[in-house]
């Protein structure tokens, strides 16, 4: 069996075992519908990451960007641009939020961190879309 | 102060078609993805100096004959 086939088998096995274990855990718990859906989405994402790393030549730009697989200089350039945009959004936001929490003691720091997390995640996705459209 | 925008055009598509190569075949020779060749041909991506030189060597032309910078 070739090395690629062995890697495919290992990746498939890990995804299937993980999926089965997660589904079983949620099935025996009280509320299993939503967590199972979330787990399915997560495992589908993981499967795409495995597939992209194993067959990068067949993957699209967005799949390679999402999986962190860099085939050539353009992939590295795309990654750098995305991180630059996310950094430009995240750094001032972090400074403002941190200062706001320090200055106004009454603000709920937990909510501020939740908002920061959401903004950074959204910025990441939007930066990826923007960079792929332009380059 | 006015800003100057430089736009790079390339002859990669014409040269590739003259050589009877597909984007995937040229990408394979240069060790890059097919999407990178497409992005260079459509002007969405300016290759690094290294890649530009390798493209020029592949087509046995000077770099400046393949890549042009317009003001």
N, CA and C atoms of all chains as a GROMACS GRO file, in nm:
protein
  618
    1UNK      N    1   0.086  -0.121   0.000
    1UNK     CA    2   0.000   0.000   0.000
    1UNK      C    3   0.088   0.125   0.000
    2UNK      N    4   0.055   0.222  -0.087
    2UNK     CA    5   0.139   0.342  -0.097
    2UNK      C    6   0.123   0.431   0.027
    3UNK      N    7   0.220   0.522   0.043
    3UNK     CA    8   0.217   0.613   0.159
    3UNK      C    9   0.091   0.700   0.156
    4UNK      N   10   0.054   0.747   0.036
    4UNK     CA   11  -0.065   0.832   0.025
    4UNK      C   12  -0.190   0.756   0.066
    5UNK      N   13  -0.200   0.629   0.021
    5UNK     CA   14  -0.317   0.548   0.058
    5UNK      C   15  -0.323   0.526   0.208
    6UNK      N   16  -0.203   0.501   0.268
    6UNK     CA   17  -0.199   0.480   0.414
    6UNK      C   18  -0.245   0.606   0.488
    7UNK      N   19  -0.201   0.723   0.436
    7UNK     CA   20  -0.242   0.849   0.499
    7UNK      C   21  -0.392   0.871   0.484
    8UNK      N   22  -0.443   0.837   0.366
    8UNK     CA   23  -0.588   0.849   0.344
    8UNK      C   24  -0.664   0.761   0.441
    9UNK      N   25  -0.614   0.639   0.457
    9UNK     CA   26  -0.681   0.544   0.546
    9UNK      C   27  -0.678   0.594   0.690
   10UNK      N   28  -0.562   0.647   0.730
   10UNK     CA   29  -0.548   0.699   0.866
   10UNK      C   30  -0.642   0.818   0.888
   11UNK      N   31  -0.644   0.911   0.790
   11UNK     CA   32  -0.729   1.029   0.802
   11UNK      C   33  -0.876   0.990   0.808
   12UNK      N   34  -0.916   0.897   0.719
   12UNK     CA   35  -1.055   0.851   0.717
   12UNK      C   36  -1.090   0.784   0.849
   13UNK      N   37  -0.998   0.700   0.897
   13UNK     CA   38  -1.022   0.629   1.023
   13UNK      C   39  -1.040   0.725   1.138
   14UNK      N   40  -0.951   0.826   1.146
   14UNK     CA   41  -0.960   0.924   1.255
   14UNK      C   42  -1.092   0.999   1.251
   15UNK      N   43  -1.131   1.041   1.130
   15UNK     CA   44  -1.256   1.117   1.116
   15UNK      C   45  -1.376   1.030   1.155
   16UNK      N   46  -1.376   0.905   1.108
   16UNK     CA   47  -1.489   0.816   1.137
   16UNK      C   48  -1.497   0.781   1.285
   17UNK      N   49  -1.381   0.748   1.344
   17UNK     CA   50  -1.379   0.712   1.487
   17UNK      C   51  -1.423   0.832   1.570
   18UNK      N   52  -1.367   0.948   1.538
   18UNK     CA   53  -1.404   1.070   1.612
   18UNK      C   54  -1.551   1.101   1.598
   19UNK      N   55  -1.602   1.092   1.476
   19UNK     CA   56  -1.743   1.119   1.451
   19UNK      C   57  -1.833   1.022   1.526
   20UNK      N   58  -1.797   0.893   1.521
   20UNK     CA   59  -1.878   0.791   1.588
   20UNK      C   60  -1.877   0.813   1.740
   21UNK      N   61  -1.758   0.842   1.794
   21UNK     CA   62  -1.746   0.864   1.938
   21UNK      C   63  -1.827   0.985   1.982
   22UNK      N   64  -1.816   1.095   1.905
   22UNK     CA   65  -1.890   1.217   1.939
   22UNK      C   66  -2.041   1.193   1.931
   23UNK      N   67  -2.083   1.126   1.824
   23UNK     CA   68  -2.226   1.098   1.808
   23UNK      C   69  -2.277   1.012   1.924
   24UNK      N   70  -2.199   0.911   1.963
   24UNK     CA   71  -2.240   0.823   2.074
   24UNK      C   72  -2.250   0.902   2.205
   25UNK      N   73  -2.151   0.988   2.229
   25UNK     CA   74  -2.150   1.068   2.352
   25UNK      C   75  -2.274   1.158   2.359
   26UNK      N   76  -2.305   1.220   2.246
   26UNK     CA   77  -2.420   1.309   2.245
   26UNK      C   78  -2.552   1.231   2.251
   27UNK      N   79  -2.551   1.112   2.192
   27UNK     CA   80  -2.673   1.030   2.189
   27UNK      C   81  -2.715   0.989   2.330
   28UNK      N   82  -2.615   0.956   2.414
   28UNK     CA   83  -2.649   0.914   2.550
   28UNK      C   84  -2.673   1.033   2.643
   29UNK      N   85  -2.640   1.154   2.596
   29UNK     CA   86  -2.668   1.271   2.681
   29UNK      C   87  -2.812   1.317   2.657
   30UNK      N   88  -2.859   1.410   2.739
   30UNK     CA   89  -3.000   1.450   2.736
   30UNK      C   90  -3.036   1.524   2.606
   31UNK      N   91  -2.960   1.624   2.572
   31UNK     CA   92  -2.992   1.705   2.454
   31UNK      C   93  -2.889   1.675   2.345
   32UNK      N   94  -2.925   1.591   2.250
   32UNK     CA   95  -2.825   1.543   2.154
   32UNK      C   96  -2.839   1.600   2.014
   33UNK      N   97  -2.951   1.666   1.983
   33UNK     CA   98  -2.972   1.710   1.844
   33UNK      C   99  -2.874   1.820   1.804
   34UNK      N  100  -2.872   1.930   1.880
   34UNK     CA  101  -2.787   2.043   1.845
   34UNK      C  102  -2.638   2.009   1.851
   35UNK      N  103  -2.593   1.945   1.961
   35UNK     CA  104  -2.450   1.909   1.965
   35UNK      C  105  -2.410   1.815   1.851
   36UNK      N  106  -2.502   1.725   1.811
   36UNK     CA  107  -2.469   1.634   1.701
   36UNK      C  108  -2.454   1.712   1.570
   37UNK      N  109  -2.543   1.809   1.550
   37UNK     CA  110  -2.532   1.893   1.431
   37UNK      C  111  -2.399   1.969   1.430
   38UNK      N  112  -2.367   2.026   1.546
   38UNK     CA  113  -2.240   2.101   1.557
   38UNK      C  114  -2.121   2.010   1.532
   39UNK      N  115  -2.128   1.889   1.590
   39UNK     CA  116  -2.018   1.794   1.571
   39UNK      C  117  -2.006   1.755   1.424
   40UNK      N  118  -2.122   1.737   1.358
   40UNK     CA  119  -2.120   1.701   1.215
   40UNK      C  120  -2.052   1.809   1.133
   41UNK      N  121  -2.086   1.934   1.163
   41UNK     CA  122  -2.025   2.047   1.091
   41UNK      C  123  -1.873   2.049   1.117
   42UNK      N  124  -1.836   2.029   1.245
   42UNK     CA  125  -1.695   2.032   1.281
   42UNK      C  126  -1.618   1.918   1.212
   43UNK      N  127  -1.677   1.800   1.208
   43UNK     CA  128  -1.608   1.686   1.148
   43UNK      C  129  -1.602   1.698   0.996
   44UNK      N  130  -1.705   1.761   0.938
   44UNK     CA  131  -1.701   1.785   0.793
   44UNK      C  132  -1.586   1.881   0.761
   45UNK      N  133  -1.573   1.984   0.846
   45UNK     CA  134  -1.462   2.079   0.828
   45UNK      C  135  -1.328   2.011   0.840
   46UNK      N  136  -1.317   1.922   0.939
   46UNK     CA  137  -1.191   1.849   0.961
   46UNK      C  138  -1.160   1.758   0.842
   47UNK      N  139  -1.264   1.696   0.789
   47UNK     CA  140  -1.247   1.609   0.674
   47UNK      C  141  -1.193   1.688   0.554
   48UNK      N  142  -1.247   1.808   0.536
   48UNK     CA  143  -1.201   1.894   0.424
   48UNK      C  144  -1.054   1.934   0.444
   49UNK      N  145  -1.018   1.959   0.571
   49UNK     CA  146  -0.878   1.994   0.599
   49UNK      C  147  -0.785   1.876   0.564
   50UNK      N  148  -0.826   1.756   0.606
   50UNK     CA  149  -0.747   1.635   0.574
   50UNK      C  150  -0.733   1.620   0.422
   51UNK      N  151  -0.848   1.633   0.353
   51UNK     CA  152  -0.850   1.612   0.208
   51UNK      C  153  -0.758   1.714   0.138
   52UNK      N  154  -0.766   1.839   0.185
   52UNK     CA  155  -0.683   1.944   0.124
   52UNK      C  156  -0.535   1.916   0.145
   53UNK      N  157  -0.499   1.869   0.265
   53UNK     CA  158  -0.357   1.842   0.292
   53UNK      C  159  -0.308   1.721   0.213
   54UNK      N  160  -0.398   1.625   0.190
   54UNK     CA  161  -0.356   1.505   0.118
   54UNK      C  162  -0.355   1.525  -0.033
   55UNK      N  163  -0.450   1.606  -0.083
   55UNK     CA  164  -0.455   1.631  -0.228
   55UNK      C  165  -0.462   1.781  -0.254
   56UNK      N  166  -0.354   1.854  -0.223
   56UNK     CA  167  -0.358   2.000  -0.236
   56UNK      C  168  -0.376   2.048  -0.379
   57UNK      N  169  -0.330   1.966  -0.476
   57UNK     CA  170  -0.340   2.005  -0.616
   57UNK      C  171  -0.484   2.013  -0.664
   58UNK      N  172  -0.572   1.937  -0.601
   58UNK     CA  173  -0.713   1.935  -0.643
   58UNK      C  174  -0.797   2.037  -0.566
   59UNK      N  175  -0.737   2.094  -0.461
   59UNK     CA  176  -0.815   2.186  -0.376
   59UNK      C  177  -0.820   2.326  -0.438
   60UNK      N  178  -0.925   2.400  -0.404
   60UNK     CA  179  -0.936   2.537  -0.452
   60UNK      C  180  -0.853   2.630  -0.364
   61UNK      N  181  -0.840   2.756  -0.407
   61UNK     CA  182  -0.765   2.854  -0.328
   61UNK      C  183  -0.823   2.867  -0.188
   62UNK      N  184  -0.956   2.877  -0.182
   62UNK     CA  185  -1.021   2.899  -0.051
   62UNK      C  186  -1.003   2.778   0.040
   63UNK      N  187  -1.005   2.657  -0.019
   63UNK     CA  188  -0.986   2.536   0.063
   63UNK      C  189  -0.843   2.532   0.119
   64UNK      N  190  -0.745   2.569   0.036
   64UNK     CA  191  -0.606   2.569   0.084
   64UNK      C  192  -0.585   2.677   0.189
   65UNK      N  193  -0.651   2.793   0.168
   65UNK     CA  194  -0.638   2.902   0.265
   65UNK      C  195  -0.700   2.861   0.400
   66UNK      N  196  -0.816   2.796   0.392
   66UNK     CA  197  -0.884   2.755   0.516
   66UNK      C  198  -0.807   2.645   0.588
   67UNK      N  199  -0.744   2.556   0.509
   67UNK     CA  200  -0.673   2.443   0.570
   67UNK      C  201  -0.531   2.478   0.611
   68UNK      N  202  -0.484   2.596   0.571
   68UNK     CA  203  -0.347   2.636   0.604
   68UNK      C  204  -0.244   2.562   0.522
   69UNK      N  205  -0.284   2.512   0.405
   69UNK     CA  206  -0.190   2.440   0.319
   69UNK      C  207  -0.133   2.538   0.216
   70UNK      N  208  -0.001   2.548   0.213
   70UNK     CA  209   0.063   2.642   0.121
   70UNK      C  210   0.140   2.565   0.015
   71UNK      N  211   0.091   2.576  -0.107
   71UNK     CA  212   0.156   2.504  -0.216
   71UNK      C  213   0.270   2.583  -0.278
   72UNK      N  214   0.251   2.712  -0.288
   72UNK     CA  215   0.352   2.793  -0.356
   72UNK      C  216   0.354   2.934  -0.297
   73UNK      N  217   0.430   3.022  -0.365
   73UNK     CA  218   0.448   3.159  -0.314
   73UNK      C  219   0.316   3.236  -0.307
   74UNK      N  220   0.223   3.208  -0.401
   74UNK     CA  221   0.096   3.281  -0.399
   74UNK      C  222   0.015   3.244  -0.275
   75UNK      N  223   0.016   3.116  -0.238
   75UNK     CA  224  -0.055   3.074  -0.116
   75UNK      C  225   0.003   3.144   0.007
   76UNK      N  226   0.136   3.155   0.010
   76UNK     CA  227   0.200   3.224   0.123
   76UNK      C  228   0.160   3.371   0.123
   77UNK      N  229   0.156   3.431   0.003
   77UNK     CA  230   0.118   3.573  -0.007
   77UNK      C  231  -0.027   3.592   0.039
   78UNK      N  232  -0.115   3.501   0.000
   78UNK     CA  233  -0.257   3.511   0.041
   78UNK      C  234  -0.269   3.502   0.193
   79UNK      N  235  -0.194   3.407   0.251
   79UNK     CA  236  -0.196   3.391   0.396
   79UNK      C  237  -0.149   3.517   0.467
   80UNK      N  238  -0.040   3.574   0.417
   80UNK     CA  239   0.015   3.696   0.478
   80UNK      C  240  -0.085   3.810   0.471
   81UNK      N  241  -0.154   3.823   0.356
   81UNK     CA  242  -0.249   3.933   0.340
   81UNK      C  243  -0.366   3.916   0.436
   82UNK      N  244  -0.414   3.793   0.450
   82UNK     CA  245  -0.526   3.769   0.543
   82UNK      C  246  -0.484   3.805   0.685
   83UNK      N  247  -0.365   3.758   0.727
   83UNK     CA  248  -0.319   3.787   0.863
   83UNK      C  249  -0.296   3.937   0.882
   84UNK      N  250  -0.251   4.004   0.776
   84UNK     CA  251  -0.230   4.149   0.787
   84UNK      C  252  -0.364   4.220   0.810
   85UNK      N  253  -0.467   4.180   0.736
   85UNK     CA  254  -0.599   4.244   0.753
   85UNK      C  255  -0.656   4.214   0.891
   86UNK      N  256  -0.647   4.086   0.932
   86UNK     CA  257  -0.700   4.049   1.064
   86UNK      C  258  -0.623   4.125   1.173
   87UNK      N  259  -0.493   4.138   1.156
   87UNK     CA  260  -0.412   4.213   1.253
   87UNK      C  261  -0.452   4.359   1.259
   88UNK      N  262  -0.477   4.417   1.141
   88UNK     CA  263  -0.517   4.559   1.136
   88UNK      C  264  -0.650   4.580   1.208
   89UNK      N  265  -0.738   4.481   1.200
   89UNK     CA  266  -0.868   4.491   1.269
   89UNK      C  267  -0.850   4.462   1.418
   90UNK      N  268  -0.776   4.354   1.447
   90UNK     CA  269  -0.771   4.304   1.584
   90UNK      C  270  -0.689   4.392   1.679
   91UNK      N  271  -0.579   4.447   1.628
   91UNK     CA  272  -0.491   4.522   1.718
   91UNK      C  273  -0.558   4.648   1.774
   92UNK      N  274  -0.610   4.738   1.689
   92UNK     CA  275  -0.679   4.856   1.746
   92UNK      C  276  -0.799   4.817   1.832
   93UNK      N  277  -0.871   4.714   1.786
   93UNK     CA  278  -0.988   4.668   1.862
   93UNK      C  279  -0.948   4.622   2.002
   94UNK      N  280  -0.840   4.544   2.008
   94UNK     CA  281  -0.792   4.495   2.138
   94UNK      C  282  -0.750   4.610   2.227
   95UNK      N  283  -0.678   4.706   2.169
   95UNK     CA  284  -0.632   4.821   2.248
   95UNK      C  285  -0.751   4.899   2.304
   96UNK      N  286  -0.848   4.927   2.216
   96UNK     CA  287  -0.966   5.005   2.259
   96UNK      C  288  -1.044   4.929   2.366
   97UNK      N  289  -1.066   4.799   2.341
   97UNK     CA  290  -1.143   4.719   2.435
   97UNK      C  291  -1.072   4.706   2.569
   98UNK      N  292  -0.941   4.679   2.565
   98UNK     CA  293  -0.866   4.664   2.690
   98UNK      C  294  -0.870   4.795   2.769
   99UNK      N  295  -0.851   4.906   2.697
   99UNK     CA  296  -0.850   5.035   2.765
   99UNK      C  297  -0.989   5.068   2.821
  100UNK      N  298  -1.093   5.031   2.743
  100UNK     CA  299  -1.230   5.056   2.789
  100UNK      C  300  -1.259   4.978   2.917
  101UNK      N  301  -1.212   4.853   2.922
  101UNK     CA  302  -1.235   4.770   3.041
  101UNK      C  303  -1.160   4.829   3.161
  102UNK      N  304  -1.035   4.875   3.136
  102UNK     CA  305  -0.956   4.933   3.246
  102UNK      C  306  -1.018   5.065   3.294
  103UNK      N  307  -1.063   5.144   3.197
  103UNK     CA  308  -1.110   5.279   3.230
  103UNK      C  309  -1.248   5.277   3.294
  104UNK      N  310  -1.339   5.200   3.231
  104UNK     CA  311  -1.477   5.195   3.284
  104UNK      C  312  -1.496   5.061   3.353
  105UNK      N  313  -1.476   5.061   3.479
  105UNK     CA  314  -1.478   4.937   3.556
  105UNK      C  315  -1.612   4.864   3.546
  106UNK      N  316  -1.716   4.940   3.516
  106UNK     CA  317  -1.849   4.881   3.520
  106UNK      C  318  -1.878   4.792   3.397
  107UNK      N  319  -1.797   4.808   3.290
  107UNK     CA  320  -1.820   4.725   3.171
  107UNK      C  321  -1.796   4.578   3.203
  108UNK      N  322  -1.879   4.494   3.143
  108UNK     CA  323  -1.861   4.351   3.165
  108UNK      C  324  -1.749   4.300   3.074
  109UNK      N  325  -1.636   4.268   3.133
  109UNK     CA  326  -1.520   4.227   3.054
  109UNK      C  327  -1.549   4.103   2.970
  110UNK      N  328  -1.634   4.015   3.023
  110UNK     CA  329  -1.668   3.892   2.950
  110UNK      C  330  -1.736   3.924   2.818
  111UNK      N  331  -1.829   4.018   2.823
  111UNK     CA  332  -1.901   4.057   2.701
  111UNK      C  333  -1.805   4.120   2.600
  112UNK      N  334  -1.712   4.200   2.654
  112UNK     CA  335  -1.615   4.266   2.566
  112UNK      C  336  -1.531   4.162   2.493
  113UNK      N  337  -1.487   4.060   2.566
  113UNK     CA  338  -1.405   3.956   2.505
  113UNK      C  339  -1.487   3.876   2.403
  114UNK      N  340  -1.614   3.849   2.436
  114UNK     CA  341  -1.701   3.779   2.341
  114UNK      C  342  -1.713   3.859   2.211
  115UNK      N  343  -1.733   3.990   2.226
  115UNK     CA  344  -1.748   4.077   2.109
  115UNK      C  345  -1.618   4.077   2.027
  116UNK      N  346  -1.504   4.085   2.096
  116UNK     CA  347  -1.375   4.082   2.027
  116UNK      C  348  -1.358   3.953   1.948
  117UNK      N  349  -1.391   3.842   2.012
  117UNK     CA  350  -1.378   3.711   1.947
  117UNK      C  351  -1.462   3.706   1.820
  118UNK      N  352  -1.586   3.753   1.833
  118UNK     CA  353  -1.678   3.752   1.718
  118UNK      C  354  -1.624   3.839   1.605
  119UNK      N  355  -1.577   3.957   1.641
  119UNK     CA  356  -1.526   4.050   1.538
  119UNK      C  357  -1.403   3.991   1.468
  120UNK      N  358  -1.313   3.930   1.546
  120UNK     CA  359  -1.192   3.873   1.486
  120UNK      C  360  -1.227   3.756   1.394
  121UNK      N  361  -1.321   3.670   1.438
  121UNK     CA  362  -1.362   3.557   1.354
  121UNK      C  363  -1.427   3.606   1.224
  122UNK      N  364  -1.515   3.705   1.237
  122UNK     CA  365  -1.581   3.761   1.118
  122UNK      C  366  -1.478   3.827   1.027
  123UNK      N  367  -1.385   3.901   1.089
  123UNK     CA  368  -1.281   3.968   1.010
  123UNK      C  369  -1.197   3.867   0.935
  124UNK      N  370  -1.168   3.754   0.999
  124UNK     CA  371  -1.088   3.649   0.937
  124UNK      C  372  -1.159   3.595   0.810
  125UNK      N  373  -1.288   3.562   0.828
  125UNK     CA  374  -1.364   3.508   0.716
  125UNK      C  375  -1.376   3.611   0.603
  126UNK      N  376  -1.406   3.735   0.640
  126UNK     CA  377  -1.423   3.840   0.539
  126UNK      C  378  -1.290   3.872   0.470
  127UNK      N  379  -1.181   3.872   0.547
  127UNK     CA  380  -1.049   3.898   0.488
  127UNK      C  381  -1.013   3.791   0.387
  128UNK      N  382  -1.044   3.665   0.420
  128UNK     CA  383  -1.019   3.555   0.326
  128UNK      C  384  -1.094   3.575   0.196
  129UNK      N  385  -1.222   3.608   0.206
  129UNK     CA  386  -1.305   3.632   0.088
  129UNK      C  387  -1.252   3.748   0.005
  130UNK      N  388  -1.216   3.855   0.073
  130UNK     CA  389  -1.165   3.975   0.005
  130UNK      C  390  -1.035   3.945  -0.069
  131UNK      N  391  -0.943   3.880   0.001
  131UNK     CA  392  -0.811   3.851  -0.058
  131UNK      C  393  -0.824   3.757  -0.178
  132UNK      N  394  -0.913   3.658  -0.166
  132UNK     CA  395  -0.931   3.564  -0.277
  132UNK      C  396  -0.995   3.630  -0.398
  133UNK      N  397  -1.083   3.726  -0.375
  133UNK     CA  398  -1.146   3.798  -0.487
  133UNK      C  399  -1.044   3.885  -0.561
  134UNK      N  400  -0.956   3.950  -0.483
  134UNK     CA  401  -0.862   4.046  -0.542
  134UNK      C  402  -0.738   3.981  -0.602
  135UNK      N  403  -0.697   3.870  -0.545
  135UNK     CA  404  -0.569   3.811  -0.589
  135UNK      C  405  -0.589   3.670  -0.640
  136UNK      N  406   0.028   6.560  -0.359
  136UNK     CA  407   0.112   6.458  -0.422
  136UNK      C  408   0.024   6.349  -0.482
  137UNK      N  409   0.043   6.323  -0.609
  137UNK     CA  410  -0.044   6.222  -0.672
  137UNK      C  411   0.017   6.083  -0.655
  138UNK      N  412  -0.069   5.987  -0.637
  138UNK     CA  413  -0.019   5.850  -0.622
  138UNK      C  414  -0.006   5.787  -0.761
  139UNK      N  415   0.094   5.702  -0.774
  139UNK     CA  416   0.117   5.636  -0.903
  139UNK      C  417   0.081   5.489  -0.888
  140UNK      N  418  -0.002   5.442  -0.979
  140UNK     CA  419  -0.042   5.302  -0.975
  140UNK      C  420   0.027   5.228  -1.089
  141UNK      N  421   0.105   5.130  -1.053
  141UNK     CA  422   0.172   5.051  -1.156
  141UNK      C  423   0.092   4.924  -1.181
  142UNK      N  424   0.069   4.895  -1.307
  142UNK     CA  425  -0.003   4.774  -1.344
  142UNK      C  426   0.088   4.686  -1.429
  143UNK      N  427   0.097   4.559  -1.390
  143UNK     CA  428   0.185   4.470  -1.465
  143UNK      C  429   0.102   4.381  -1.557
  144UNK      N  430   0.144   4.375  -1.681
  144UNK     CA  431   0.080   4.285  -1.777
  144UNK      C  432   0.181   4.176  -1.812
  145UNK      N  433   0.131   4.065  -1.858
  145UNK     CA  434   0.225   3.959  -1.895
  145UNK      C  435   0.180   3.889  -2.023
  146UNK      N  436   0.277   3.826  -2.084
  146UNK     CA  437   0.251   3.753  -2.209
  146UNK      C  438   0.244   3.602  -2.182
  147UNK      N  439   0.226   3.567  -2.056
  147UNK     CA  440   0.233   3.425  -2.020
  147UNK      C  441   0.126   3.343  -2.093
  148UNK      N  442   0.005   3.397  -2.101
  148UNK     CA  443  -0.103   3.320  -2.166
  148UNK      C  444  -0.069   3.290  -2.313
  149UNK      N  445  -0.025   3.395  -2.384
  149UNK     CA  446   0.008   3.378  -2.527
  149UNK      C  447   0.120   3.276  -2.544
  150UNK      N  448   0.225   3.290  -2.463
  150UNK     CA  449   0.340   3.200  -2.475
  150UNK      C  450   0.301   3.056  -2.441
  151UNK      N  451   0.217   3.042  -2.340
  151UNK     CA  452   0.173   2.908  -2.300
  151UNK      C  453   0.091   2.843  -2.412
  152UNK      N  454   0.001   2.923  -2.469
  152UNK     CA  455  -0.083   2.868  -2.576
  152UNK      C  456   0.000   2.835  -2.700
  153UNK      N  457   0.100   2.921  -2.728
  153UNK     CA  458   0.189   2.891  -2.842
  153UNK      C  459   0.265   2.761  -2.819
  154UNK      N  460   0.300   2.736  -2.692
  154UNK     CA  461   0.374   2.614  -2.660
  154UNK      C  462   0.282   2.493  -2.650
  155UNK      N  463   0.152   2.517  -2.660
  155UNK     CA  464   0.055   2.407  -2.653
  155UNK      C  465   0.043   2.345  -2.516
  156UNK      N  466   0.066   2.428  -2.414
  156UNK     CA  467   0.059   2.378  -2.276
  156UNK      C  468  -0.072   2.419  -2.210
  157UNK      N  469  -0.123   2.334  -2.124
  157UNK     CA  470  -0.238   2.373  -2.042
  157UNK      C  471  -0.186   2.447  -1.919
  158UNK      N  472  -0.277   2.514  -1.849
  158UNK     CA  473  -0.235   2.584  -1.726
  158UNK      C  474  -0.180   2.483  -1.626
  159UNK      N  475  -0.245   2.368  -1.617
  159UNK     CA  476  -0.201   2.265  -1.521
  159UNK      C  477  -0.062   2.214  -1.558
  160UNK      N  478  -0.036   2.196  -1.688
  160UNK     CA  479   0.095   2.145  -1.731
  160UNK      C  480   0.205   2.246  -1.699
  161UNK      N  481   0.178   2.373  -1.728
  161UNK     CA  482   0.279   2.476  -1.697
  161UNK      C  483   0.301   2.487  -1.546
  162UNK      N  484   0.190   2.476  -1.473
  162UNK     CA  485   0.202   2.481  -1.326
  162UNK      C  486   0.287   2.366  -1.275
  163UNK      N  487   0.268   2.248  -1.334
  163UNK     CA  488   0.347   2.131  -1.295
  163UNK      C  489   0.495   2.150  -1.322
  164UNK      N  490   0.527   2.209  -1.436
  164UNK     CA  491   0.668   2.233  -1.472
  164UNK      C  492   0.732   2.332  -1.375
  165UNK      N  493   0.655   2.437  -1.338
  165UNK     CA  494   0.711   2.544  -1.253
  165UNK      C  495   0.697   2.513  -1.104
  166UNK      N  496   0.621   2.409  -1.071
  166UNK     CA  497   0.604   2.373  -0.930
  166UNK      C  498   0.513   2.467  -0.853
  167UNK      N  499   0.412   2.520  -0.922
  167UNK     CA  500   0.313   2.606  -0.855
  167UNK      C  501   0.173   2.550  -0.884
  168UNK      N  502   0.071   2.609  -0.824
  168UNK     CA  503  -0.064   2.559  -0.847
  168UNK      C  504  -0.120   2.615  -0.978
  169UNK      N  505  -0.220   2.544  -1.032
  169UNK     CA  506  -0.284   2.589  -1.157
  169UNK      C  507  -0.348   2.726  -1.137
  170UNK      N  508  -0.401   2.747  -1.015
  170UNK     CA  509  -0.466   2.875  -0.986
  170UNK      C  510  -0.367   2.991  -0.991
  171UNK      N  511  -0.240   2.963  -0.956
  171UNK     CA  512  -0.137   3.068  -0.960
  171UNK      C  513  -0.112   3.110  -1.105
  172UNK      N  514  -0.103   3.012  -1.195
  172UNK     CA  515  -0.083   3.044  -1.338
  172UNK      C  516  -0.202   3.126  -1.388
  173UNK      N  517  -0.322   3.085  -1.349
  173UNK     CA  518  -0.442   3.158  -1.390
  173UNK      C  519  -0.440   3.301  -1.338
  174UNK      N  520  -0.400   3.317  -1.212
  174UNK     CA  521  -0.396   3.451  -1.151
  174UNK      C  522  -0.291   3.540  -1.219
  175UNK      N  523  -0.179   3.481  -1.259
  175UNK     CA  524  -0.075   3.559  -1.330
  175UNK      C  525  -0.128   3.601  -1.467
  176UNK      N  526  -0.191   3.507  -1.536
  176UNK     CA  527  -0.241   3.536  -1.672
  176UNK      C  528  -0.351   3.642  -1.671
  177UNK      N  529  -0.433   3.641  -1.568
  177UNK     CA  530  -0.543   3.738  -1.563
  177UNK      C  531  -0.502   3.869  -1.494
  178UNK      N  532  -0.377   3.877  -1.452
  178UNK     CA  533  -0.326   4.001  -1.393
  178UNK      C  534  -0.367   4.022  -1.248
  179UNK      N  535  -0.418   3.917  -1.183
  179UNK     CA  536  -0.457   3.930  -1.042
  179UNK      C  537  -0.339   3.910  -0.948
  180UNK      N  538  -0.233   3.851  -0.998
  180UNK     CA  539  -0.118   3.824  -0.911
  180UNK      C  540   0.012   3.855  -0.983
  181UNK      N  541   0.097   3.933  -0.919
  181UNK     CA  542   0.230   3.961  -0.972
  181UNK      C  543   0.327   3.859  -0.914
  182UNK      N  544   0.390   3.778  -0.998
  182UNK     CA  545   0.480   3.675  -0.944
  182UNK      C  546   0.604   3.735  -0.880
  183UNK      N  547   0.666   3.659  -0.792
  183UNK     CA  548   0.793   3.704  -0.733
  183UNK      C  549   0.898   3.707  -0.844
  184UNK      N  550   1.010   3.771  -0.813
  184UNK     CA  551   1.119   3.780  -0.911
  184UNK      C  552   1.167   3.640  -0.948
  185UNK      N  553   1.174   3.552  -0.847
  185UNK     CA  554   1.221   3.415  -0.871
  185UNK      C  555   1.129   3.344  -0.971
  186UNK      N  556   0.999   3.355  -0.946
  186UNK     CA  557   0.905   3.285  -1.035
  186UNK      C  558   0.905   3.348  -1.174
  187UNK      N  559   0.916   3.480  -1.179
  187UNK     CA  560   0.920   3.549  -1.308
  187UNK      C  561   1.041   3.503  -1.390
  188UNK      N  562   1.155   3.490  -1.324
  188UNK     CA  563   1.276   3.445  -1.393
  188UNK      C  564   1.260   3.301  -1.439
  189UNK      N  565   1.198   3.219  -1.355
  189UNK     CA  566   1.178   3.077  -1.393
  189UNK      C  567   1.084   3.066  -1.513
  190UNK      N  568   0.980   3.152  -1.514
  190UNK     CA  569   0.887   3.152  -1.628
  190UNK      C  570   0.964   3.193  -1.755
  191UNK      N  571   1.045   3.299  -1.741
  191UNK     CA  572   1.122   3.348  -1.856
  191UNK      C  573   1.219   3.241  -1.907
  192UNK      N  574   1.284   3.172  -1.813
  192UNK     CA  575   1.377   3.065  -1.853
  192UNK      C  576   1.303   2.953  -1.925
  193UNK      N  577   1.183   2.922  -1.874
  193UNK     CA  578   1.107   2.812  -1.935
  193UNK      C  579   1.074   2.844  -2.080
  194UNK      N  580   1.034   2.969  -2.106
  194UNK     CA  581   0.998   3.008  -2.242
  194UNK      C  582   1.119   3.061  -2.323
  195UNK      N  583   1.236   3.059  -2.259
  195UNK     CA  584   1.361   3.105  -2.322
  195UNK      C  585   1.347   3.246  -2.379
  196UNK      N  586   1.294   3.334  -2.295
  196UNK     CA  587   1.280   3.476  -2.332
  196UNK      C  588   1.333   3.560  -2.217
  197UNK      N  589   1.374   3.685  -2.244
  197UNK     CA  590   1.410   3.775  -2.132
  197UNK      C  591   1.286   3.809  -2.049
  198UNK      N  592   1.306   3.835  -1.921
  198UNK     CA  593   1.192   3.864  -1.832
  198UNK      C  594   1.111   3.983  -1.883
  199UNK      N  595   1.183   4.088  -1.929
  199UNK     CA  596   1.112   4.210  -1.970
  199UNK      C  597   1.031   4.192  -2.098
  200UNK      N  598   1.055   4.083  -2.169
  200UNK     CA  599   0.974   4.055  -2.287
  200UNK      C  600   0.841   3.991  -2.248
  201UNK      N  601   0.840   3.930  -2.130
  201UNK     CA  602   0.719   3.860  -2.086
  201UNK      C  603   0.635   3.948  -1.993
  202UNK      N  604   0.704   4.021  -1.906
  202UNK     CA  605   0.632   4.104  -1.809
  202UNK      C  606   0.655   4.252  -1.840
  203UNK      N  607   0.546   4.328  -1.851
  203UNK     CA  608   0.554   4.471  -1.880
  203UNK      C  609   0.489   4.549  -1.767
  204UNK      N  610   0.551   4.660  -1.730
  204UNK     CA  611   0.492   4.746  -1.627
  204UNK      C  612   0.442   4.874  -1.692
  205UNK      N  613   0.311   4.898  -1.681
  205UNK     CA  614   0.251   5.021  -1.736
  205UNK      C  615   0.227   5.121  -1.623
  206UNK      N  616   0.255   5.249  -1.650
  206UNK     CA  617   0.227   5.353  -1.549
  206UNK      C  618   0.077   5.385  -1.548
   0.00000   0.00000   0.00000
